[in-house]
Amino acid sequence: MKLIALLIGLVIERLATQIFHWRRMRWLDRMIDFGFRQAGRVANWPAVIPVILLGFVLVLPVFAVIWFLGSTLGGFTYLLLAVVVLFFSLGPRDIGEEVDEYCRTLESGDEEQVHNAAKAIVESDVPEEPSERTSFVEAAVCVQANNRLFAVVFWFVVLGPLAAWAYRVTDLIRRRAVFSAARDGEADGSAARIRDAAEMLHGWLAWIPARLTAVGYAAAGHMDDAIAALRAPTEDHDTSTSARSENLLARVGIAALALQDRPDETPTERAIRGAEAANHLVFKLLLIWAVIIAAMTLYGFTQ
């Protein structure tokens, strides 16, 4: 059942580009902001507690729907609900669509559009220098693929659609907390405390999928370089769990690409080749995961 729901959900995710805007769920921002305001009133609590409670509130309605309707119509309703929940758990934006848009803007030569398209992939500011921006985008594709796709698939397969939605909820809270902290400009205020707690909670849930994805990059790309990057000692022990996972994904993903500069290649051609290669690496890994999940289903490891 999970395999069927997963395959249907991924096919819809690839084809239904016209309804991707539904997954942004801006209407939840007011509820999340209300939760943040309530969290600010209990400053003596560890910030992670109100963040977890807020996540529980957002997950509860989906749990109730699955609980009351999932067993009707001989399990068909559960399949339908699983597909819908998976679709809204992925994203919120499709990384492949964003890479295609980035490549189109590079071909157009509009520097402002290129910068905006790169910023949409990286989800933060990007350098103005073309070669640095290219490196940022390639690394971001490898990182965002885990956040938007592979981590959701992992929790869906392991614990079902409710777990996939719970992961997405932590991401929605994290994104809103980062926005609120930047908007309020309170370096040491309640907004910063909530942001750090939200990033920590999301980092916990992304930890296992990030490492599986990094290993997958090695299998789908240039294995020798990727394994060397996977084993390489780092100096990021003082950073957050989320930052360590992102650094790992970026480091291993770039190594798995193993791209070499070509003397006859323009910066634009290099940027397009790198973005397309990173997107192709993600697609190859998705196929590998699909085969593994199908084999697990066949031998009864998952349902």
C-alpha positions in Angstrom: 0.0 0.0 0.0 2.8 2.5 0.9 4.6 1.7 -2.3 1.5 2.3 -4.4 0.8 5.6 -2.6 4.4 6.6 -2.9 4.6 5.9 -6.7 1.3 7.7 -7.3 2.4 10.7 -5.1 5.7 11.0 -6.9 4.1 10.8 -10.3 1.7 13.6 -9.3 4.6 15.6 -7.9 6.4 15.4 -11.2 3.4 16.1 -13.4 1.1 18.5 -11.5 3.3 21.5 -11.8 0.2 23.8 -12.1 -0.9 23.2 -8.5 2.5 23.4 -6.7 1.4 26.8 -5.2 -1.1 24.9 -3.1 1.8 23.3 -1.2 3.1 26.7 0.1 0.2 26.7 2.6 0.5 30.4 3.4 -2.8 30.2 5.3 -0.9 28.3 8.1 1.4 31.2 8.7 -1.2 32.9 10.9 -1.6 29.8 13.0 2.2 29.4 13.3 2.6 33.1 14.2 -0.1 32.7 16.9 1.8 29.8 18.3 5.0 31.9 18.4 3.2 34.6 20.3 2.0 32.1 22.9 5.5 30.7 23.1 6.9 34.1 23.9 4.6 34.3 26.9 6.4 31.3 28.5 9.9 32.5 28.3 10.9 30.4 31.3 10.2 27.2 29.3 12.8 25.7 27.0 11.8 27.0 23.5 11.7 23.5 22.0 8.7 22.6 24.1 6.2 25.2 22.7 7.7 24.4 19.2 6.9 20.7 19.7 3.4 21.6 21.0 2.8 23.8 17.9 3.9 21.0 15.6 1.5 18.6 17.5 -1.4 21.0 16.9 -0.7 21.1 13.2 -0.3 17.4 12.9 -3.4 16.5 14.9 -6.1 17.3 12.2 -4.4 15.1 9.6 -4.1 12.3 12.2 -7.8 12.6 13.0 -8.8 12.4 9.3 -6.6 9.4 8.7 -7.8 7.7 11.9 -11.5 8.1 11.2 -11.6 7.6 7.4 -8.5 5.5 6.7 -10.2 2.2 7.2 -13.3 2.9 5.0 -13.9 1.5 1.5 -11.6 -1.5 2.0 -8.5 0.6 2.5 -9.0 2.7 -0.7 -9.7 5.8 1.4 -6.3 5.3 3.2 -4.6 5.1 -0.2 -6.2 8.3 -1.3 -5.4 10.1 1.9 -1.8 8.8 1.8 -1.3 10.2 -1.7 -2.8 13.6 -0.8 -0.7 13.9 2.4 2.4 12.8 0.6 1.8 15.4 -2.1 1.4 18.2 0.4 4.4 17.0 2.4 6.8 17.2 -0.5 8.3 20.5 -1.5 6.9 23.1 -1.0 8.6 23.8 -4.4 9.9 21.2 -6.8 13.7 21.4 -7.1 13.7 20.1 -10.7 11.4 22.9 -11.8 13.5 25.5 -10.0 16.7 24.2 -11.7 15.0 24.4 -15.1 13.9 27.9 -14.4 17.5 28.8 -13.2 18.9 27.4 -16.5 16.4 29.4 -18.6 17.3 32.6 -16.8 21.0 31.9 -17.4 20.3 31.4 -21.1 18.3 34.7 -21.2 21.3 36.6 -19.8 19.2 38.7 -17.4 21.4 39.0 -14.3 18.7 40.0 -12.0 16.5 37.0 -12.9 19.5 34.7 -12.6 20.2 36.0 -9.1 16.5 35.6 -8.1 16.3 32.1 -9.5 19.6 31.1 -7.7 18.3 32.6 -4.5 15.1 30.5 -4.8 17.2 27.3 -4.9 19.6 28.3 -2.2 16.9 29.8 0.0 19.3 32.6 1.2 21.5 35.2 -0.3 23.9 34.2 -3.1 27.2 35.7 -4.2 27.2 38.1 -7.1 30.4 36.5 -8.6 29.3 33.9 -11.2 31.6 31.1 -10.3 30.8 31.3 -6.6 27.1 31.5 -7.3 27.4 28.4 -9.5 29.0 26.5 -6.6 26.3 27.7 -4.2 23.6 26.5 -6.5 25.1 23.0 -7.1 25.5 22.5 -3.3 22.0 23.8 -2.6 20.4 21.4 -5.1 22.0 18.5 -3.2 20.9 19.9 0.2 17.4 20.9 -0.8 16.7 17.5 -2.5 17.0 15.9 1.0 14.8 18.6 2.7 12.1 18.7 0.0 12.1 15.1 -1.2 14.2 12.3 0.3 13.6 13.1 4.0 9.8 13.1 3.3 10.0 9.8 1.4 12.1 8.3 4.2 9.6 9.1 6.9 6.7 8.1 4.7 8.2 4.7 4.1 9.2 4.2 7.8 6.2 5.4 9.6 3.6 6.3 7.1 1.9 9.5 5.8 1.5 11.1 9.2 5.2 11.0 9.8 5.9 12.6 6.4 3.4 15.4 7.3 5.0 15.8 10.7 8.4 16.3 9.0 6.9 18.9 6.7 5.3 20.7 9.6 8.7 21.0 11.3 10.0 22.5 8.1 7.1 25.0 7.8 7.7 26.0 11.5 11.4 26.4 10.8 10.9 28.5 7.7 8.4 30.8 9.5 10.7 31.1 12.6 13.7 32.1 10.5 11.5 34.7 8.7 10.1 36.0 12.0 13.6 36.3 13.6 14.9 38.2 10.6 11.9 40.5 10.5 12.0 41.3 14.2 15.7 41.7 14.3 16.0 40.4 17.8 19.4 38.7 18.0 18.8 37.6 21.6 15.0 37.8 21.9 12.2 35.3 21.9 12.1 35.1 18.1 15.7 34.0 18.0 15.1 31.4 20.7 12.2 30.0 18.8 14.1 30.0 15.5 17.0 28.0 17.1 14.5 25.5 18.7 12.7 25.1 15.3 15.9 24.5 13.5 17.0 22.0 16.1 13.8 20.0 15.9 13.9 20.0 12.1 17.5 19.0 12.2 16.8 16.0 14.5 14.2 14.7 12.0 16.5 15.3 9.0 19.6 13.7 10.5 19.0 10.1 9.4 17.6 10.9 5.9 20.6 13.3 5.3 23.1 10.5 5.9 21.2 8.0 3.8 21.0 10.6 1.0 24.7 11.4 1.3 25.5 7.7 0.9 23.1 7.6 -2.0 24.9 10.4 -3.7 28.0 8.3 -3.5 26.2 5.3 -5.1 24.6 7.5 -7.8 27.6 9.6 -8.7 31.4 9.5 -8.6 31.8 7.0 -5.8 35.5 7.3 -5.0 35.4 11.1 -4.6 32.1 11.0 -2.7 33.2 8.4 -0.2 36.4 10.4 0.4 34.3 13.4 1.1 32.0 11.3 3.3 34.9 10.2 5.4 36.8 13.4 5.5 37.2 15.0 8.9 35.4 18.3 9.4 35.6 21.2 11.8 31.9 21.9 12.1 31.5 20.2 15.5 30.4 23.4 17.1 27.6 24.0 14.6 24.0 22.9 14.9 22.7 19.4 13.9 20.9 20.9 10.9 24.0 22.8 9.7 26.2 19.7 10.0 23.7 17.7 7.9 23.6 20.4 5.3 27.4 20.6 5.1 27.6 16.9 4.7 25.1 16.8 1.9 26.8 19.7 0.1 30.2 18.2 0.5 29.3 14.7 -0.6 27.0 15.9 -3.4 29.6 18.1 -5.0 32.2 15.4 -4.7 29.8 12.9 -6.4 29.3 15.3 -9.3 33.1 15.4 -9.9 32.7 18.2 -12.4 35.8 19.6 -14.0 36.1 23.0 -15.6 36.5 23.0 -19.4 38.8 25.5 -21.1 36.4 26.3 -23.9 33.4 26.8 -21.6 31.8 30.1 -20.7 30.7 30.8 -17.1 27.1 30.5 -18.2 27.6 27.1 -19.9 29.5 26.0 -16.7 26.6 27.1 -14.5 24.0 25.3 -16.7 26.1 22.1 -16.8 26.6 22.1 -13.1 22.9 22.7 -12.2 21.7 20.1 -14.7 24.3 17.6 -13.4 23.2 18.1 -9.8 19.5 17.7 -10.8 20.4 14.5 -12.7 22.2 13.2 -9.6 19.1 13.7 -7.6 16.9 12.0 -10.2 19.3 9.0 -10.3 19.2 8.7 -6.5 15.4 8.9 -6.6 15.3 5.9 -9.0 17.7 4.0 -6.7 15.4 4.7 -3.7 12.4 3.5 -5.7 14.1 0.2 -6.5 15.1 -0.3 -2.9 11.7 0.5 -1.6 10.1 -1.8 -4.1 12.5 -4.6 -3.1 11.7 -4.0 0.6 8.0 -4.2 -0.2 8.4 -7.4 -2.2 10.2 -9.1 0.7 7.8 -7.8 3.3 10.0 -5.2 5.1 7.4 -2.6 4.5 3.7 -2.6 3.5 
